[in-house]
Amino acid sequence: MTSTEPVDYHGLTPDVLLDAVEHCGYRTDGRFLALNSYENRVYQIGIEDSNPVIAKFYRPLRWTSEAILEEHEFACALAQQDIPVVAPEVINGSSLHTHEGFRFALYPRQGGHWPELNTLEHREWMGRFIARLHLVGASRTFTHRPALDVESFGYRSYKYLLDEGCIPAHIETAYRTLAEDLLQQIDGIYAGLGDISTIRLHGDCHPGNILWTDQGPHFVDLDDCRSGPAVQDIWMLISGERHDMQAQLIDIMEGYQQFRDFDHRELLLIEPLRTLRIMHYAAWLARRWSDPAFPQAFPWFNTPRYWEDHILSLREQAGMLGEPALVI
């Protein structure tokens, strides 16, 4: 199994990453700490007589520079509206920098903890936060960043896994038949909804990408921002049995609709979007398997057991696609 997106971080030595930060005008104190990030390489860098900064070195070939700058522009537009998102530092007129062939951005360090979202107050607060983000997201469109759609997350993922021989031979036919049926179902659901608005989104809005402080929630990264339906930034915040998700959704939407209207038809997309995410996640791991960080972080991936469980998850989704949508 090979990756279509080769990556070489071998040249990103401690000297290179410290020199990169110093070329932006900071005086480092020689300390650095690698932070938890698989897609990019992210470090906390010590600064003399000041707070540390966060340096994010972008994965080569993943995004064009224009797409990265659109991410930065979105973050800065949110910050200008006092929406709590950690925006990149603008240094010498630019938020995107290059050193020794690596593109990188610098961010202020921001603390916080995993959001529990186990109270009505916190869920409503999260709803208001997402709605305000969406108000800014709807004010402009992305030109260089892709959309979250059935083609990119579904069909391309399915095709990649089969073309690269990722699926074990003894379950390849089962996977092919199941994935094709799911994609046809999802296409039908989208077609039945007609014209659904798409806006600039966070795109990967699960609790692990949110930090909570006494001042409430904030995002520290918009690396996966894309265009898509508003419900994409909502459904990953609910979990559990159907009655649990129903109650959580009502609380989140109570806060959301204080700031922004919501098209209730999008509730029919929750399970299709969940299915697409499952397919995309498997293909993402496969595409990144040549990066040494991935076998170390995901040792269970690419085993027969993993793919058998993957098919079970997709079969569960086949059942969920036929269930009535949640309501608010």
C-alpha positions as a Python dict, from the first residue, in 0.01 Angstrom:
ca = {
    (1, 'M'): (0, 0, 0),
    (2, 'T'): (149, 332, -108),
    (3, 'S'): (58, 693, -43),
    (4, 'T'): (-42, 932, -319),
    (5, 'E'): (72, 1218, -100),
    (6, 'P'): (439, 1160, -11),
    (7, 'V'): (580, 1350, 280),
    (8, 'D'): (932, 1410, 402),
    (9, 'Y'): (972, 1564, 743),
    (10, 'H'): (1325, 1432, 787),
    (11, 'G'): (1467, 1775, 715),
    (12, 'L'): (1260, 1933, 992),
    (13, 'T'): (1535, 1907, 1252),
    (14, 'P'): (1536, 2098, 1582),
    (15, 'D'): (1778, 2352, 1435),
    (16, 'V'): (1554, 2409, 1133),
    (17, 'L'): (1235, 2460, 1332),
    (18, 'L'): (1405, 2697, 1578),
    (19, 'D'): (1570, 2890, 1293),
    (20, 'A'): (1231, 2919, 1122),
    (21, 'V'): (1080, 3086, 1427),
    (22, 'E'): (1380, 3316, 1471),
    (23, 'H'): (1352, 3428, 1107),
    (24, 'C'): (1008, 3561, 1203),
    (25, 'G'): (1167, 3793, 1459),
    (26, 'Y'): (1146, 3583, 1776),
    (27, 'R'): (1441, 3494, 2000),
    (28, 'T'): (1399, 3131, 2095),
    (29, 'D'): (1542, 2988, 2416),
    (30, 'G'): (1621, 2648, 2262),
    (31, 'R'): (1324, 2466, 2413),
    (32, 'F'): (1062, 2294, 2201),
    (33, 'L'): (788, 2041, 2263),
    (34, 'A'): (621, 1832, 1994),
    (35, 'L'): (243, 1853, 2026),
    (36, 'N'): (-16, 1593, 1933),
    (37, 'S'): (-67, 1632, 1558),
    (38, 'Y'): (-60, 1372, 1281),
    (39, 'E'): (-153, 1566, 970),
    (40, 'N'): (102, 1841, 1028),
    (41, 'R'): (395, 1886, 1264),
    (42, 'V'): (317, 2120, 1551),
    (43, 'Y'): (557, 2240, 1822),
    (44, 'Q'): (552, 2464, 2124),
    (45, 'I'): (861, 2682, 2100),
    (46, 'G'): (1013, 2858, 2399),
    (47, 'I'): (1073, 3232, 2357),
    (48, 'E'): (1321, 3435, 2562),
    (49, 'D'): (1149, 3656, 2822),
    (50, 'S'): (804, 3587, 2675),
    (51, 'N'): (534, 3327, 2638),
    (52, 'P'): (596, 3030, 2408),
    (53, 'V'): (455, 3031, 2056),
    (54, 'I'): (300, 2744, 1861),
    (55, 'A'): (460, 2665, 1526),
    (56, 'K'): (260, 2460, 1275),
    (57, 'F'): (458, 2315, 984),
    (58, 'Y'): (218, 2217, 709),
    (59, 'R'): (221, 1874, 547),
    (60, 'P'): (383, 1910, 205),
    (61, 'L'): (146, 1872, -93),
    (62, 'R'): (-172, 1859, 115),
    (63, 'W'): (-291, 2216, 59),
    (64, 'T'): (-185, 2481, -185),
    (65, 'S'): (-53, 2801, -30),
    (66, 'E'): (-369, 2975, -152),
    (67, 'A'): (-584, 2724, 37),
    (68, 'I'): (-380, 2772, 355),
    (69, 'L'): (-418, 3148, 328),
    (70, 'E'): (-794, 3105, 294),
    (71, 'E'): (-788, 2912, 623),
    (72, 'H'): (-593, 3198, 782),
    (73, 'E'): (-828, 3462, 640),
    (74, 'F'): (-1128, 3274, 782),
    (75, 'A'): (-965, 3252, 1127),
    (76, 'C'): (-874, 3622, 1125),
    (77, 'A'): (-1226, 3719, 1014),
    (78, 'L'): (-1368, 3521, 1308),
    (79, 'A'): (-1125, 3681, 1553),
    (80, 'Q'): (-1219, 4026, 1426),
    (81, 'Q'): (-1579, 3949, 1523),
    (82, 'D'): (-1466, 3846, 1874),
    (83, 'I'): (-1545, 3483, 1799),
    (84, 'P'): (-1299, 3275, 2005),
    (85, 'V'): (-1070, 3119, 1748),
    (86, 'V'): (-690, 3128, 1776),
    (87, 'A'): (-578, 3308, 1460),
    (88, 'P'): (-225, 3294, 1313),
    (89, 'E'): (20, 3574, 1381),
    (90, 'V'): (61, 3818, 1094),
    (91, 'I'): (432, 3899, 1065),
    (92, 'N'): (570, 4137, 803),
    (93, 'G'): (231, 4140, 635),
    (94, 'S'): (192, 3763, 603),
    (95, 'S'): (53, 3476, 812),
    (96, 'L'): (221, 3202, 604),
    (97, 'H'): (598, 3169, 609),
    (98, 'T'): (857, 2947, 441),
    (99, 'H'): (1190, 2819, 571),
    (100, 'E'): (1410, 2545, 425),
    (101, 'G'): (1123, 2441, 199),
    (102, 'F'): (869, 2405, 481),
    (103, 'R'): (559, 2624, 499),
    (104, 'F'): (458, 2718, 850),
    (105, 'A'): (248, 2953, 1062),
    (106, 'L'): (289, 3080, 1417),
    (107, 'Y'): (12, 3102, 1676),
    (108, 'P'): (-13, 3230, 2032),
    (109, 'R'): (-34, 2953, 2288),
    (110, 'Q'): (-386, 2903, 2420),
    (111, 'G'): (-481, 2673, 2705),
    (112, 'G'): (-805, 2497, 2783),
    (113, 'H'): (-956, 2156, 2847),
    (114, 'W'): (-1175, 1906, 2664),
    (115, 'P'): (-1539, 2024, 2664),
    (116, 'E'): (-1771, 1797, 2856),
    (117, 'L'): (-2091, 1927, 2695),
    (118, 'N'): (-2283, 1736, 2960),
    (119, 'T'): (-2501, 2025, 3077),
    (120, 'L'): (-2778, 2214, 2903),
    (121, 'E'): (-2590, 2540, 2963),
    (122, 'H'): (-2273, 2417, 2791),
    (123, 'R'): (-2461, 2269, 2496),
    (124, 'E'): (-2655, 2590, 2438),
    (125, 'W'): (-2329, 2786, 2470),
    (126, 'M'): (-2173, 2560, 2206),
    (127, 'G'): (-2473, 2616, 1979),
    (128, 'R'): (-2435, 2993, 2003),
    (129, 'F'): (-2062, 2962, 1931),
    (130, 'I'): (-2116, 2752, 1618),
    (131, 'A'): (-2393, 2981, 1493),
    (132, 'R'): (-2171, 3287, 1522),
    (133, 'L'): (-1895, 3103, 1336),
    (134, 'H'): (-2146, 3014, 1064),
    (135, 'L'): (-2263, 3374, 1030),
    (136, 'V'): (-1909, 3469, 935),
    (137, 'G'): (-1871, 3153, 728),
    (138, 'A'): (-2177, 3241, 521),
    (139, 'S'): (-2052, 3593, 446),
    (140, 'R'): (-1801, 3475, 184),
    (141, 'T'): (-1711, 3162, -9),
    (142, 'F'): (-1394, 2958, -39),
    (143, 'T'): (-1220, 2966, -374),
    (144, 'H'): (-928, 2733, -314),
    (145, 'R'): (-1052, 2498, -43),
    (146, 'P'): (-1264, 2196, -138),
    (147, 'A'): (-1621, 2110, -48),
    (148, 'L'): (-1726, 1829, 183),
    (149, 'D'): (-1941, 1624, -52),
    (150, 'V'): (-2028, 1270, -155),
    (151, 'E'): (-1771, 1265, -434),
    (152, 'S'): (-1468, 1370, -228),
    (153, 'F'): (-1546, 1189, 98),
    (154, 'G'): (-1735, 890, -42),
    (155, 'Y'): (-1656, 788, -398),
    (156, 'R'): (-1289, 890, -391),
    (157, 'S'): (-1233, 711, -60),
    (158, 'Y'): (-1403, 395, -187),
    (159, 'K'): (-1205, 401, -511),
    (160, 'Y'): (-872, 463, -339),
    (161, 'L'): (-911, 173, -96),
    (162, 'L'): (-996, -68, -378),
    (163, 'D'): (-739, 60, -628),
    (164, 'E'): (-458, 41, -373),
    (165, 'G'): (-550, -310, -260),
    (166, 'C'): (-618, -204, 98),
    (167, 'I'): (-920, -429, 152),
    (168, 'P'): (-830, -794, 233),
    (169, 'A'): (-924, -1029, -51),
    (170, 'H'): (-1167, -1235, 157),
    (171, 'I'): (-1394, -934, 222),
    (172, 'E'): (-1329, -724, -89),
    (173, 'T'): (-1654, -825, -259),
    (174, 'A'): (-1854, -757, 57),
    (175, 'Y'): (-1692, -415, 91),
    (176, 'R'): (-1747, -326, -273),
    (177, 'T'): (-2115, -421, -269),
    (178, 'L'): (-2186, -252, 64),
    (179, 'A'): (-2001, 72, -21),
    (180, 'E'): (-2175, 101, -358),
    (181, 'D'): (-2516, 51, -196),
    (182, 'L'): (-2440, 312, 71),
    (183, 'L'): (-2323, 568, -182),
    (184, 'Q'): (-2636, 515, -391),
    (185, 'Q'): (-2851, 563, -80),
    (186, 'I'): (-2665, 881, 11),
    (187, 'D'): (-2693, 1015, -343),
    (188, 'G'): (-3067, 955, -322),
    (189, 'I'): (-3099, 1138, 9),
    (190, 'Y'): (-2911, 1440, -124),
    (191, 'A'): (-3117, 1440, -443),
    (192, 'G'): (-3440, 1426, -243),
    (193, 'L'): (-3344, 1733, -42),
    (194, 'G'): (-3293, 1953, -345),
    (195, 'D'): (-3088, 2270, -306),
    (196, 'I'): (-2905, 2277, 30),
    (197, 'S'): (-2695, 2582, 110),
    (198, 'T'): (-2323, 2538, 173),
    (199, 'I'): (-2110, 2772, 380),
    (200, 'R'): (-1754, 2792, 510),
    (201, 'L'): (-1731, 2546, 800),
    (202, 'H'): (-1491, 2439, 1069),
    (203, 'G'): (-1533, 2101, 899),
    (204, 'D'): (-1400, 1875, 1177),
    (205, 'C'): (-1602, 1996, 1473),
    (206, 'H'): (-1571, 1718, 1729),
    (207, 'P'): (-1495, 1776, 2099),
    (208, 'G'): (-1127, 1691, 2054),
    (209, 'N'): (-1086, 2000, 1836),
    (210, 'I'): (-1242, 2232, 2094),
    (211, 'L'): (-1085, 2376, 2408),
    (212, 'W'): (-1294, 2508, 2696),
    (213, 'T'): (-1197, 2777, 2945),
    (214, 'D'): (-1390, 2984, 3200),
    (215, 'Q'): (-1474, 3213, 2906),
    (216, 'G'): (-1629, 2927, 2709),
    (217, 'P'): (-1530, 2726, 2400),
    (218, 'H'): (-1274, 2814, 2135),
    (219, 'F'): (-1107, 2650, 1837),
    (220, 'V'): (-730, 2641, 1810),
    (221, 'D'): (-713, 2528, 1449),
    (222, 'L'): (-914, 2545, 1127),
    (223, 'D'): (-689, 2311, 931),
    (224, 'D'): (-983, 2107, 798),
    (225, 'C'): (-1214, 2397, 714),
    (226, 'R'): (-1419, 2333, 400),
    (227, 'S'): (-1747, 2427, 240),
    (228, 'G'): (-2049, 2220, 331),
    (229, 'P'): (-2392, 2214, 498),
    (230, 'A'): (-2416, 2379, 840),
    (231, 'V'): (-2519, 2053, 1009),
    (232, 'Q'): (-2166, 1916, 952),
    (233, 'D'): (-2042, 2133, 1241),
    (234, 'I'): (-2324, 2014, 1466),
    (235, 'W'): (-2374, 1639, 1434),
    (236, 'M'): (-2030, 1543, 1572),
    (237, 'L'): (-2117, 1717, 1901),
    (238, 'I'): (-2394, 1468, 1980),
    (239, 'S'): (-2344, 1104, 2078),
    (240, 'G'): (-2502, 804, 2246),
    (241, 'E'): (-2836, 636, 2190),
    (242, 'R'): (-3099, 800, 1973),
    (243, 'H'): (-3285, 956, 2267),
    (244, 'D'): (-2956, 1096, 2402),
    (245, 'M'): (-2866, 1250, 2068),
    (246, 'Q'): (-3216, 1390, 2032),
    (247, 'A'): (-3195, 1570, 2367),
    (248, 'Q'): (-2842, 1698, 2302),
    (249, 'L'): (-2938, 1825, 1958),
    (250, 'I'): (-3236, 2019, 2094),
    (251, 'D'): (-3012, 2195, 2348),
    (252, 'I'): (-2744, 2283, 2091),
    (253, 'M'): (-3002, 2412, 1843),
    (254, 'E'): (-3168, 2619, 2116),
    (255, 'G'): (-2846, 2816, 2135),
    (256, 'Y'): (-2776, 2805, 1761),
    (257, 'Q'): (-3109, 2951, 1656),
    (258, 'Q'): (-3063, 3249, 1886),
    (259, 'F'): (-2811, 3375, 1630),
    (260, 'R'): (-2881, 3201, 1300),
    (261, 'D'): (-3168, 3026, 1124),
    (262, 'F'): (-3126, 2657, 1052),
    (263, 'D'): (-3266, 2462, 757),
    (264, 'H'): (-3437, 2166, 924),
    (265, 'R'): (-3400, 1957, 608),
    (266, 'E'): (-3030, 1926, 690),
    (267, 'L'): (-3114, 1693, 979),
    (268, 'L'): (-3166, 1425, 713),
    (269, 'L'): (-2793, 1456, 633),
    (270, 'I'): (-2664, 1356, 978),
    (271, 'E'): (-2635, 984, 906),
    (272, 'P'): (-2516, 1032, 546),
    (273, 'L'): (-2243, 1264, 674),
    (274, 'R'): (-2150, 1016, 948),
    (275, 'T'): (-2121, 743, 684),
    (276, 'L'): (-1904, 960, 460),
    (277, 'R'): (-1678, 1041, 755),
    (278, 'I'): (-1628, 670, 831),
    (279, 'M'): (-1531, 604, 469),
    (280, 'H'): (-1308, 910, 447),
    (281, 'Y'): (-1130, 828, 775),
    (282, 'A'): (-1030, 482, 655),
    (283, 'A'): (-897, 622, 328),
    (284, 'W'): (-716, 902, 512),
    (285, 'L'): (-526, 650, 725),
    (286, 'A'): (-442, 448, 415),
    (287, 'R'): (-314, 753, 229),
    (288, 'R'): (-91, 848, 521),
    (289, 'W'): (46, 500, 598),
    (290, 'S'): (389, 579, 448),
    (291, 'D'): (435, 853, 709),
    (292, 'P'): (622, 683, 997),
    (293, 'A'): (408, 868, 1252),
    (294, 'F'): (96, 680, 1142),
    (295, 'P'): (192, 314, 1202),
    (296, 'Q'): (320, 423, 1541),
    (297, 'A'): (1, 612, 1634),
    (298, 'F'): (-249, 370, 1474),
    (299, 'P'): (-97, 21, 1509),
    (300, 'W'): (-439, -142, 1479),
    (301, 'F'): (-498, -4, 1129),
    (302, 'N'): (-463, -217, 815),
    (303, 'T'): (-517, -547, 994),
    (304, 'P'): (-786, -796, 888),
    (305, 'R'): (-970, -722, 1214),
    (306, 'Y'): (-974, -350, 1137),
    (307, 'W'): (-1132, -401, 794),
    (308, 'E'): (-1384, -651, 928),
    (309, 'D'): (-1489, -397, 1193),
    (310, 'H'): (-1498, -126, 926),
    (311, 'I'): (-1749, -328, 725),
    (312, 'L'): (-1958, -386, 1039),
    (313, 'S'): (-1966, -9, 1099),
    (314, 'L'): (-2079, 50, 742),
    (315, 'R'): (-2352, -214, 778),
    (316, 'E'): (-2476, -35, 1088),
    (317, 'Q'): (-2485, 286, 888),
    (318, 'A'): (-2689, 115, 616),
    (319, 'G'): (-2954, 57, 879),
    (320, 'M'): (-2928, 410, 1019),
    (321, 'L'): (-2977, 566, 675),
    (322, 'G'): (-3328, 424, 672),
    (323, 'E'): (-3422, 559, 1016),
    (324, 'P'): (-3627, 879, 1061),
    (325, 'A'): (-3419, 1193, 1110),
    (326, 'L'): (-3378, 1358, 1448),
    (327, 'V'): (-3604, 1656, 1504),
    (328, 'I'): (-3580, 1996, 1674),
}
